[in-house]
Amino acid sequence: MKNKKGFTLVELLVVITLVISILSISIVSSVKISERKKNEAYKEIVKEIETAASQYFNSREYLFEGIEGETYGEITLQKLVKEDYLNKVTDPRTGKSINLCNYVKIKRTSDGIIKASYEEDNDRKSCPDSNKSIIYQYGGPKIELDISGILGKNNWYVSEVMVTAKADEQKNGKITKFTKLINNTQTNLKTDELKDTSSFNNETAIVVYEVSNEYGKTARAETQVKVDTIAPTISAGSSNENWTNKIQNYWFYDETDNLSGIDYDSIVGYANKMGLTDNEAEQQKYKWNKDKENYFEGHNSNENMMLSLNSGTKNKLSDEGSRRIRYKICDKAGNCAFSNEAKIRYDKTAPTIVASGAGHVACTNVNNKLLSHGFSVQYEDNLTKVHVSFQYYSCGGNWSGVINSTTSADNKRYIQTDFSGCKSKNSGMYYILTDEAGNKSTITLTDPGYNYAINSKGNCENNKWYTNYQ
């Protein structure tokens, strides 16, 4: 049998060293390949940005009209994104969004070819006046635009906008021409002030300022202003505002906006919580634009109030109670408003008879005289007032053909009906209790009559209703 000789310690160390060296080379190569791919991806992003800037200026030939020779310009990435020439982009090297305040500079040759060059500057933190583009010629004046206003959504301003143009000779000769063009209407401005301000409210406008010096060199600045300060309108309706025991419908309609247009995704319905009486609903009336406590949005299926986003489409509300419904609507600029308040009163439950009975009031302490005997019904309704109708017979007579009635002042009451003088003869009462929604409960009570005794002191044996409840 032969002895098998293993690796020596030196041989093991050599093998381990070789493996580590190979792994190191492999890791370094992988890192370099990854960095190279990221850099290549970044170059493609830069090309995309520069192409977007070239397309933007090519689509605005009017900015270069009448200008001879080479022209230069600049625009921010944010402006390109706002105008839909560019999507927000991520730097593949860092995984973070590229700074939208960075500029792209362009050069337009005398034969109309535009070349763009992206400039990276991650130290630029804000660009409040990015909604503009500027062109100029070397050896000519410069012009800047200051745009102030509250920016809403989708590039719409929701306040009055002030556009101020400031021209500078740049020590390149006297400015001899200063004009502004608003929606193709040109105005000549004073060249000794070199400053102008225009205001815009509830309108859209393309604004172009131009300055030229005595040597024919020109600069232009352009911005597009869209202003909408007026909220849209919407109406709410319901099939019946009175109490009813039938399921009700509600809907919105007549939604209008004359400027930025309606954002249909913003439409939502609100209502107070279920199971309230009219008084409770009024006391808990929703502060629609402030307080959302105890209220829900219309797309909450748990509350059975499903919102349709189609104008005029009817939605069913099957929860009991007095409900207030409103719709909220916003336009594409971000202005929002609420509709009128629609009401739905739905009650499918009949009044509840809590207790009922036939009994008597025996007498008073005066002359020990029997006053009456009769019937009592105690009832309640959780939502509405109750109308009570009744027919009766007394002292062993026949049912009356006349239906007498009364309506309670609230939704809970104790009804008592007396018959005098029927000491031992039977009487009867048929009650019909109808709530405001039309739900009915009925009960028939009979009393065979009683004989009453006087105690030895000459006082009444009892002075209250017996509670022989059925």
C-alpha positions in Angstrom: 0.0 0.0 0.0 1.4 3.3 -1.1 1.5 6.4 1.1 -0.4 9.4 -0.3 1.5 12.6 0.1 -0.7 15.8 0.6 0.1 19.5 -0.2 2.7 21.2 1.9 2.0 24.5 3.7 4.0 26.4 1.1 2.1 24.8 -1.7 -1.3 25.7 -0.1 -0.2 29.3 0.4 0.8 29.6 -3.3 -2.6 28.2 -4.4 -4.5 30.6 -2.1 -2.4 33.6 -3.4 -3.2 32.6 -7.0 -6.9 32.3 -6.3 -7.0 35.7 -4.5 -5.1 37.3 -7.4 -7.5 35.9 -10.0 -10.5 37.1 -7.9 -9.1 40.5 -7.6 -8.5 40.9 -11.3 -12.1 39.6 -11.9 -13.6 42.1 -9.4 -11.6 45.0 -10.8 -12.6 44.1 -14.3 -16.3 43.9 -13.3 -16.2 47.3 -11.6 -14.6 48.8 -14.7 -17.2 47.2 -17.0 -20.0 48.5 -14.8 -18.6 52.0 -14.6 -18.1 52.0 -18.4 -21.7 51.0 -19.0 -22.9 53.7 -16.6 -20.9 56.3 -18.4 -22.1 55.1 -21.8 -25.7 55.3 -20.5 -25.1 58.8 -19.2 -23.8 59.9 -22.6 -27.0 58.6 -24.1 -29.0 60.7 -21.6 -26.9 63.8 -22.5 -27.7 63.2 -26.2 -31.4 63.0 -25.3 -31.2 66.3 -23.5 -29.4 68.0 -26.3 -31.8 66.7 -28.9 -34.7 68.0 -26.8 -33.2 71.5 -26.7 -32.6 71.4 -30.5 -36.2 70.4 -31.1 -37.5 73.1 -28.8 -35.6 75.9 -30.6 -36.3 74.5 -34.1 -40.1 74.6 -33.3 -39.7 78.3 -32.5 -38.4 79.8 -35.7 -40.0 83.1 -34.8 -37.3 83.6 -32.2 -34.7 83.8 -34.9 -36.7 85.7 -37.5 -34.9 88.6 -39.0 -31.6 87.8 -37.3 -28.5 87.4 -39.4 -25.4 85.5 -38.4 -24.8 83.2 -35.6 -27.2 83.2 -32.6 -26.8 81.7 -29.1 -29.4 80.7 -26.6 -30.0 78.9 -23.4 -32.8 76.9 -21.7 -33.2 75.0 -18.5 -34.1 71.3 -18.3 -37.1 72.3 -16.3 -38.5 74.3 -19.2 -38.0 71.4 -21.5 -39.8 69.1 -19.1 -42.7 71.6 -18.7 -43.1 71.9 -22.4 -43.0 68.1 -22.8 -39.8 67.9 -24.8 -38.1 65.9 -22.2 -39.1 63.5 -19.4 -37.6 63.7 -16.0 -34.3 61.8 -16.3 -32.1 59.9 -13.8 -28.3 60.0 -13.8 -27.3 56.3 -14.3 -24.0 57.0 -12.6 -25.6 58.0 -9.3 -29.2 56.7 -9.5 -30.4 60.2 -8.7 -32.5 62.6 -10.8 -30.6 65.1 -12.9 -30.8 68.6 -11.7 -33.6 70.3 -13.7 -32.1 73.7 -13.1 -29.1 72.8 -15.3 -28.9 74.7 -18.7 -28.6 73.6 -22.2 -26.8 76.1 -24.4 -27.4 76.2 -28.1 -25.7 77.7 -31.1 -27.6 78.4 -34.3 -25.5 78.9 -37.4 -26.2 81.4 -40.1 -27.6 78.5 -42.3 -30.1 77.6 -39.5 -28.4 74.5 -38.0 -28.8 74.3 -34.2 -26.2 72.6 -32.1 -26.9 72.0 -28.4 -24.5 71.5 -25.5 -25.6 70.4 -22.0 -23.9 71.9 -19.0 -23.9 70.0 -15.8 -24.0 72.1 -12.6 -25.2 70.2 -9.5 -24.6 73.2 -7.3 -27.5 75.1 -8.8 -30.3 74.4 -6.3 -33.2 76.5 -7.6 -34.4 78.1 -10.8 -37.6 80.0 -10.0 -37.6 81.8 -13.4 -37.1 78.7 -15.5 -40.2 79.2 -17.6 -38.3 81.1 -20.3 -35.9 80.8 -23.2 -33.3 83.4 -24.3 -31.3 84.0 -27.5 -28.6 86.6 -28.1 -25.8 87.5 -30.4 -22.2 88.1 -29.5 -21.4 91.8 -29.5 -25.1 92.6 -28.7 -27.3 93.4 -25.7 -28.7 91.0 -23.2 -32.3 90.7 -21.9 -33.6 88.9 -18.8 -37.1 88.1 -17.7 -38.4 88.1 -14.2 -41.7 86.1 -13.9 -43.7 86.3 -10.6 -46.9 84.5 -9.7 -48.2 81.4 -7.9 -47.6 78.3 -10.1 -50.3 75.7 -9.9 -50.5 72.5 -11.8 -49.7 71.6 -15.4 -47.7 74.9 -16.0 -50.8 77.0 -15.1 -50.5 80.0 -12.8 -53.3 80.4 -10.2 -52.6 84.0 -9.4 -52.0 87.2 -11.4 -48.7 86.9 -13.2 -46.2 89.8 -13.6 -43.6 89.5 -16.4 -40.8 92.1 -16.1 -38.2 92.5 -18.9 -34.8 94.1 -18.2 -32.4 94.9 -21.0 -28.7 95.5 -20.7 -26.4 97.1 -23.3 -23.4 95.0 -22.2 -21.2 97.9 -23.3 -21.8 96.8 -26.8 -23.4 100.0 -28.1 -26.6 101.9 -27.5 -29.9 100.1 -27.6 -32.0 101.5 -30.4 -34.9 99.1 -30.3 -37.0 97.7 -27.4 -40.3 95.9 -28.2 -42.7 93.4 -26.8 -44.9 91.0 -28.7 -47.9 89.5 -26.9 -49.9 87.1 -28.9 -48.8 88.7 -32.2 -49.6 92.2 -31.0 -46.4 94.3 -30.9 -45.7 97.3 -28.7 -42.7 99.7 -29.1 -41.2 100.5 -25.7 -39.0 103.4 -24.6 -35.3 102.7 -25.1 -34.2 105.1 -22.3 -35.7 103.0 -19.5 -34.9 99.5 -20.7 -37.4 97.9 -18.4 -41.1 96.9 -18.8 -43.7 95.0 -16.8 -46.8 93.3 -18.1 -49.5 91.7 -16.0 -51.7 88.7 -17.0 -54.9 87.4 -15.4 -57.1 84.5 -16.6 -55.6 84.2 -20.0 -52.9 82.5 -22.0 -50.2 84.5 -23.8 -46.9 84.0 -25.6 -44.7 86.9 -24.7 -41.5 87.9 -26.6 -39.3 90.8 -25.7 -36.7 92.0 -28.2 -33.8 94.5 -27.9 -31.3 95.5 -30.6 -28.3 97.8 -30.5 -27.0 100.4 -33.0 -24.9 97.7 -34.7 -27.9 95.5 -35.4 -27.1 92.9 -32.8 -30.3 91.4 -31.3 -31.4 89.5 -28.1 -34.8 88.0 -27.5 -36.5 86.5 -24.5 -39.7 84.4 -24.7 -42.1 82.9 -22.1 -45.5 81.3 -22.3 -48.0 82.5 -19.6 -51.1 80.5 -18.7 -53.2 82.0 -15.9 -56.4 80.6 -14.4 -57.5 82.0 -11.1 -61.2 81.0 -11.4 -62.4 77.8 -9.8 -64.6 75.4 -11.8 -68.3 74.9 -11.0 -70.3 71.8 -10.4 -73.8 71.0 -9.2 -75.2 68.2 -7.1 -78.7 66.8 -7.4 -80.8 64.1 -5.7 -84.0 62.4 -6.7 -86.0 63.5 -3.7 -85.1 65.7 -0.7 -88.1 64.7 1.3 -88.2 61.7 3.7 -89.0 58.5 1.8 -88.7 54.7 2.2 -87.5 54.2 -1.3 -83.7 54.1 -2.2 -82.6 57.4 -3.5 -80.3 58.5 -6.3 -77.7 61.4 -6.3 -75.4 62.7 -9.0 -73.4 65.7 -10.2 -73.9 67.7 -13.4 -73.2 71.0 -15.1 -69.5 70.9 -14.4 -67.8 73.8 -16.2 -64.4 75.4 -16.5 -63.5 78.0 -19.2 -59.7 78.1 -19.0 -57.5 75.2 -18.0 -60.3 72.6 -18.2 -61.7 70.1 -15.7 -59.6 67.5 -14.0 -62.1 64.7 -13.9 -59.8 62.6 -11.7 -60.2 65.2 -9.0 -64.0 64.9 -8.7 -65.0 63.3 -5.4 -68.2 63.2 -3.3 -68.6 63.8 0.4 -71.5 63.1 2.8 -72.1 63.2 6.5 -72.2 59.9 8.4 -75.2 57.5 8.4 -78.2 57.3 10.7 -78.7 61.0 11.6 -82.0 62.8 12.1 -82.5 66.1 10.4 -81.5 68.0 13.5 -78.4 65.9 14.0 -77.4 66.3 10.3 -77.8 70.1 10.6 -75.8 70.2 13.8 -73.0 68.1 12.3 -73.1 69.9 9.0 -69.9 69.3 7.2 -67.3 72.1 6.9 -66.7 70.9 3.4 -63.3 72.6 2.8 -61.8 72.2 6.2 -63.0 69.5 8.6 -63.2 65.8 7.4 -63.8 64.2 10.8 -66.7 61.8 10.8 -67.1 62.2 7.0 -66.0 60.2 4.1 -65.1 60.6 0.5 -67.5 59.4 -2.1 -65.3 56.6 -3.4 -65.4 54.8 0.0 -67.3 51.6 -0.8 -67.7 50.7 2.9 -70.2 53.5 3.2 -72.3 52.4 0.1 -71.8 55.7 -1.6 -70.1 54.9 -4.8 -69.1 57.8 -6.9 -69.5 57.8 -10.7 -67.1 60.0 -12.6 -69.6 60.4 -15.4 -71.6 63.6 -15.4 -75.3 62.9 -14.8 -74.9 59.3 -13.9 -77.1 58.4 -11.0 -75.7 56.7 -7.9 -77.8 54.9 -5.3 -77.6 55.6 -1.7 -79.2 52.8 0.5 -78.1 53.9 4.0 -80.8 55.3 6.3 -80.7 58.8 7.6 -80.7 62.4 6.7 -77.7 63.0 4.5 -76.0 66.0 3.1 -74.0 65.4 -0.1 -71.5 67.6 -1.8 -69.0 67.2 -4.7 -65.5 68.7 -4.9 -64.1 69.5 -8.3 -60.7 70.9 -9.4 -59.5 72.2 -12.7 -56.2 71.3 -14.3 -54.6 74.4 -12.9 -55.3 73.3 -9.3 -58.3 75.6 -8.5 -60.9 73.7 -6.5 -64.5 74.3 -5.5 -67.5 72.6 -3.9 -71.0 72.1 -5.3 -74.2 73.1 -3.7 -75.5 70.8 -1.0 -77.9 68.0 -2.1 -80.1 66.3 0.5 -81.3 62.7 0.7 -83.6 61.5 3.5 -84.1 57.7 3.5 -85.9 55.7 6.2 -87.0 52.1 5.6 -87.8 51.3 9.2 -91.3 51.6 10.7 -91.9 53.3 14.1 -91.2 51.0 17.1 -93.9 50.5 19.7 -92.0 50.4 22.9 -95.0 49.8 25.3 -98.7 49.8 25.2 -101.5 49.2 27.7 -105.1 49.5 28.8 -105.8 50.9 32.2 -107.6 53.6 34.2 -107.2 56.7 36.2 -109.3 55.8 39.2 -110.3 59.1 40.8 -109.1 62.3 42.4 -109.2 63.3 46.0 -112.2 65.5 45.3 -115.5 63.8 45.7 -113.9 60.4 45.1 -115.1 60.5 41.5 -114.0 58.2 38.7 -112.4 60.3 36.0 -111.7 58.0 33.1 -110.2 54.9 31.8 -108.5 54.3 28.4 -105.3 53.4 26.6 -101.7 54.4 26.2 -99.0 53.7 23.6 -95.4 54.6 23.9 -93.5 54.6 20.6 -90.3 55.9 19.0 -88.7 56.4 15.6 -85.0 56.8 15.3 -85.1 59.2 12.4 -88.4 61.1 11.8 -91.5 62.5 13.4 -94.5 60.2 13.7 -98.1 60.8 12.6 -100.6 58.9 14.8 -104.1 58.0 13.5 -106.7 56.0 15.5 -110.2 54.6 15.5 -112.0 53.7 18.7 -115.1 52.3 20.3 -116.1 53.2 23.9 -118.5 51.9 26.5 -119.3 48.8 24.6 -120.2 50.7 21.4 -119.1 50.2 17.8 -116.0 51.2 16.0 -116.1 54.8 14.9 -115.9 55.4 11.2 -113.9 58.6 11.8 -110.1 58.4 11.9 -108.7 61.0 14.3 -105.0 62.0 14.0 -102.2 63.9 15.5 -98.5 64.4 14.7 -95.8 64.3 17.2 -93.4 67.2 17.7 -90.4 64.8 17.7 -89.7 61.2 17.1 -90.6 59.9 20.6 -93.9 60.2 22.4 -96.3 58.8 24.9 -99.9 58.8 23.6 -102.8 58.6 26.1 -106.5 58.3 25.2 -109.2 58.6 27.9 -112.8 57.5 27.9 -115.0 58.9 30.7 -117.7 57.0 32.5 -117.2 53.5 31.2 -116.9 51.9 34.6 -117.5 48.3 33.6 -118.1 48.4 29.8 -115.4 47.4 27.4 -113.6 49.9 25.0 -111.1 49.5 22.2 -108.5 51.5 20.3 -106.8 50.9 16.9 -103.6 53.0 16.4 -101.8 53.6 13.1 -98.4 55.1 13.5 -96.8 56.5 10.3 -93.4 58.1 10.1 -92.5 60.9 7.6 -91.1 58.3 5.2 -94.4 56.4 4.9 -93.5 53.4 7.1 -96.4 52.2 9.3 -96.9 50.3 12.5 -100.3 49.3 13.9 -101.7 48.0 17.2 -105.2 47.2 18.6 -105.8 47.6 22.3 -109.0 46.5 24.2 -110.1 47.1 27.8 -113.0 45.0 29.3 -113.6 47.7 31.9 -113.1 47.8 35.6 -114.9 48.3 38.9 -113.2 50.7 41.2 -113.1 50.7 45.0 -112.7 53.6 47.5 -110.6 53.0 50.6 -111.8 53.6 54.1 -110.3 57.1 54.3 -112.3 58.3 51.4 -109.3 58.7 49.2 -108.5 57.2 45.8 -107.1 53.7 45.8 -104.9 54.7 42.8 -104.3 57.8 40.9 -102.2 56.6 37.9 -102.4 54.4 34.8 -102.3 50.7 35.3 -99.6 49.2 33.3 -101.3 46.1 31.9 -99.0 46.2 28.9 -99.7 43.9 26.0 
